[in-house]
Structures are given as C-alpha cells and as structure tokens.
Amino acid sequence: MAGLSGLKILLLWTGILIMAKCQVTSPNKTDSTQAPQPLKCSYTVKPIQFGFQIDMTKNFTTGNYTININEKGRPDTRHKYSIQFSESNSAHAIKHLKPCTDYEHNVAFIDGAGKETPRYCTNQINTTRTLGMNQGDIKGKKCMPGYVCYNSEWDISSSLSTPNNISAVTCKRDEKEICFKPRYNDICTDLTTTFTSGNCAKNINLHTSITADFLNPSEISKTIPTKLPAEIKTNLPPNCKHLNITYTCLEDGKPNELNLTDLEPYTNYNCTGQIMHNNVIINKTTAIQFRIDCDLTISILELSVTNNSIHLSWNTHSEKCGDVLSNLPKLSYECSCQPRSEEYRMNQTINAGNTGGSCTISRLEPYTKYECAVQPKYNKSNVAGVNKKTTRTKIGVPGRIQDLMLDLTQHNVIKATCKAPHTLNGPVESIRYIARLYIGGVLKYTLNETKCKFEFKDLSYSTNYSVEVTASYGGDESDIIEGSTSISFDNALIVRLVFFILTSLAFALVLYKIYTLRLRKSRNDENVDENEAIELTEIYENVSGPECRYRDTT
C-alpha cells in the first residue's frame, strides 16, 4: 500500500508540472511558472550497537532514498545504501561499522529517473560517532584450519592487533570474520590478540590457546635419512612437549609396514608419520621417499700369489651403513681375476661378518698378469664399491720342449737341438735348457744352456747313446723329451788304418835292410856303389807293392 501511495503522489506531481507548462494566459496578463513544492525530507541519526539507526522525520516524502556514509575525512570509504522509506518504514539500521569512529552521512531522494536530487535531506548534524565495543561483541570462530579467527557485527578489520604483527585476512565464507595464522613456534602456546579502534579508550584483549591441532603437516621440516639405521629427524614446534611422530614405511610393491629400524640398504621406501599428542593420533605427515645406498669402501689387505692361484683378503668400511654391516645377511662378495673365462670366477667368502673376507682364485696360468677384483653384492646384485688389484702369478714349470734333433757332425760328436716350449710359463730370457747324455742308462754328461743347442764331444765309437732334454727356471723341470743315436766306424777310416799299418811295416823293413847293409859294409870294408842303391829301391817296391800306394782322397 505504501508503494501505491508513493506512485499516486508521483503521478500527481507529474500532472501538475505538465499543466503548469501548458497553461496559456490572456494577453493582458504576464506569463508565470508555478514553482515545484519543496522536498519534505529530514532525518535523525542515532548510534546503536554495531552502527547507526537512520530515522526519517514526520511528513517526509515517501519514496526511494540513498544513504551515503563514510569515515570522516575519508571519502574513499563511502558506502551507499538504497532504502525505500514510507510511513510504515521510516527507520533503517546500518551495521558493521567501526567502533568509536566518526562517520559523515547524508540522505538523498531518488527521483523518477533514478537519480539523486541535488538537495539532501536536512539533518542537524552531518557527523556522528559510533559506540564503543564490548568484549562480548567479538567471538572466536573456526573459519580456516590452522588459523585463529574472530567474528563480530562490528567492522574489526582495522581494529585487530596480532602478535608479532602477523598479517590478517578475511574469511572467504564470511566477510565478518577476520583471521590470522599463528607462527610455527606459537603452536602449543597462548596468544593474546588486542582490538583497538578509532577513539576508543578501552582495548579489548582476547586470549587463544594455540593447540597442536593448528600444526600443518606440510609445514613440518623433515630430514631425509642418509644412513642406517634410518632416522627421520623432524623439527617440531619447540613448545609442544608431548608431541611426537612415529614413522612406518612401505617397500615399493610390498604391502607390509616396516619400522625404521627394519629398513635395508639398496631399497626404495615410502614413509609416513603418525603425529601424536599425548599418545593420541591427531594427524599424519606428508609421505617422504628415499633410498639408502651404502658407500662401501673395500680395502684389499693382502695378495698371496703362487704360480697358479691368487689369494685375496680385504676389509669393508662404510660411513652410511657402518653400524649395520655385520647384520646384513644379504650382503656378499664375489672374487674374480681377469682375463679368464667364467670358470675362473669364485665366490669364496670366508668371513661371513660382511666387514671383510678372503678368497682364493685357483686354476690360473703361471706368469700371467691378472686384474683381480672384489665385487660387493646385495641380494645377489652388484652394488657400488668394487676394488681391483693387478698382479702376476709366479713363474711356473715350462711346457715340454719341441722337435728334438740329434746330429753326428763329426765321427765322435753328437749335436742336439730343439725348439722352445709352446708354453713358457715364465720370461723367455730366464729359461734354461738341460741336456743329459746316457750310455746304457748311466748318466755321462750334463749340459746347461740358455738356448736349446748342445754338443757332446770326444765320444766313443761303436756305442749307443741316449739324450734327454728338459727346460726349467731353476726349480722343477719340464717333461722330458728323449732321443737316441750310435757312433760306428766307417770304411774310409778302416782303409786309412790298413794303409798306416802297411806303411809302418815297409819303413821298418827298409830300415832293417839299411841296417844289415851297413853292418855288412863295416865287416867287409867295402864301399856301397850305385848297384847297391838300385837294389835297395827294388827291395822297397817289392815290399810295398802297388796295392799299398793309397792316397787319401777324402
């Protein structure tokens, strides 16, 4: 009904204006325009709790009005309130203002075009101060987890004085709530919040207990473990005396939970902590993932070498896993020497305590350089930390010599030659060859040379000889290679011997004849003439004969 009355008044005023504009006067009268009736509008302002109450006075013009209000001297804080005043609705309360604050205000009528009239409603004063704030006007709320929030019908956005000047924010779901987030170290303490506004002489102090529930798990500082036994260090609020975290872990791909003390190296884990306050679970930490690889350092202490084996012994150290090395049953070692095939690999760990060990690699070749390694393994897989040493096996026994040849270079000389063994098992410059000459199984001569070349001289004729040759580096000798031969007389030698005997007999006979002739001469005192010489010559030729005239053509 009030709306209809206002509409009737508006239509009445419109008709009056039209009539005034269209009115025609007689020529004898002067034109005149009827002035509009003055706007009847006045109001009073009364401070109430949380703001003001605007009351329109009697006989005001019914219609739409705008209430403008702003903090004194601060037009930028202006707020507009659109109100429809009528006889039955002549008062309006404006709340959520700042306490003890001077506000400038005015009320303007809205014409039919929806614009404010240039004249404001009258009022005795244009500035009014709000009431003071009481402690009961502010109530604690829980708008956001981890925040301290307060709600009031007063505008307390600029009244809040937080500890350590922490910035305040407005609650997203209710603009009348103002919140601030306590510092991490404020948890498990009591905070005092002070509210001061405008010209209020009295401050309001509110005390809030910041319990462990304010703890945000994502803000907990955690140190990822790097050594075993694993330990996750957390930086909890220093004032929380009964707050602790218990961690449990899951191995990738396995469902069973493990304690930190049960964790193994070389394994991926995902760990989550239960946040407990006074032994009551209040939250969970964010998950952390980690893997601890032992920094194994293997120190090879000893290399014992023979001509066909290498013995290794070692100690194992680790900064990350040193405290648990002796309790790692999955930790083992593999010894190997290269370059050899897999058959020369052995896993012969003697010390099962995992802090060291020893092994022997056998069936190796003599005088051969090997790179020997101790490879740590965890759960049968190689892990970092291998240590290698290069060494050479000792000199061994040479292999069997090759191609023994026996030659009779002269009538009583045997020359023996051979080729070096295919497998020396030692340095070529240090090998020695030993040849032994036997007659009827009895050792007669032994020769020792750096090359396989021997000569046995001044041997007997018509004799069978056997020769044995070996190789050695001063110790054990190689397998024996044996050859045999014999020395006999040849035809040329026999001819020479017969010639020598006949010649000796002829000269003896000649000498005998000469002797008898001279004896005869001495007896007969006769001189030897030419016929006697011819006679001697004939005697020599008769004794020698043509068959004894042998000439050595060899």
Disulfide bonds with the S-S distance in Angstrom:
Cys41-Cys121 1.33
Cys100-Cys200 1.76
Cys143-Cys171 1.68
Cys149-Cys179 2.08
Cys188-Cys240 1.96
Cys249-Cys271 1.92
Cys294-Cys321 1.91
Cys335-Cys359 1.79
Cys337-Cys372 2.16
Cys418-Cys452 1.41
